């Protein structure tokens, strides 16, 4: 990469050491960068310094390797950012009262501004609405540092495409969209990511890159909502929605299969499309109706899951109140420990409201996850399965013993179609 200094390996600062920032920091350290991984969470940094990776995409061995080499330094001390040549911001962008909350981006801008030097490259990866990179992030850096983007330092946007637990499409193998506020910035952004991933996809400006990310997530959100509503309607019509999806998937063009489930989770689908709908309403004065409809359908799915379970119990002369319900999976997606915005947590909450005794199995989700304390965490055993009045498959981790579920469970509601349907096994 183009250097602003020739003293040692290129110095990279990654702001935010979560599901996006940690894999990038470790990968860059493995490719020869001197990486400072900055985060304001003391507990998270303590775990990283101890070699404890909480992200599936970074094994303990990989983390130990870059720590031992000195190529990666996790820290909460902003002073260690001094002298960075490249900085990448991967901080959360949540919703606050259904409005985009850019507080973390703004804090990152102020932190970096205090250590910014002419010629450095700063890249935002956090998902956000079009215009954020230039109008909010870059403008705040300029205000705090006195250095202008595109003139004194390079600025770009490259949306994260991390899919936790995906072993085929990793940080390295997934094409990376890149953009810059000017030609020189784009060249620097391409150069940096070209050194850590296999392929970059340049676009004309940050707004295009920001919109591309929101388009990707809104596309999934809308299509998942479509099949979720289809599953509800198909059951009322006496049709197997899953078989219909399988049949439609045989078409070699014009169709891409999505499958029903208990709702959507993670950061991408429950949150990101709302950034786009908020921006559209604020700037254009109109509603983004597809996003509104998808939000309504997907957010209702946990209620539908509980409704289906209550009906199944009633058919067996049992009330949800007092029933022992075993949930399989708390993460929002298969083979991941990420429980952010997981629909399983909402299902658990709704079941508790009915008076059910809720127990849950998920070897991937840590005990520190935001699970209601009234939910008892257990291991998947024959005894737990036999003792449950009902079992609900919410996250289809590959390491669950589904054969044991079929042998021992008295009633199953399978929201992921991992089991064979039968008299005591209902498919969502």
Protein Blocks (a to p, Z undefined) as FASTA:
>chain_A
ZZfbfghjaddddehjafklmmmmmmmmmnopacddddfblklmmmmmnopafbfklcfk
lmmmmmmnopaccdfbfklmgopabdcddbdcddeehiacfklmmmmmmmmmmmccehia
cddfbdcdehjlmmmmmmmmmmmnopaehklpccdddddfbdehiaklgfklpccddddf
bfklmmmmmmmmmmmmmbdcddfbfklmmmmmmmmmmmmmmmmmmmmmmmmmmmmnopaf
klmmmmmmmpmghiacddddebdedjklmmmmmmmmmmmmmmnopacfklmmmmmmmmmm
mmmmmmmmmmmmmmnopafehpacddehjbfbehiabfghiaklmmmmmmmmnopacddd
dfkbcfkbccdfklccddddfklmmmpmbdcdfblcfkbcfklmmmmpmbdcdfkopacc
dfklccZZ
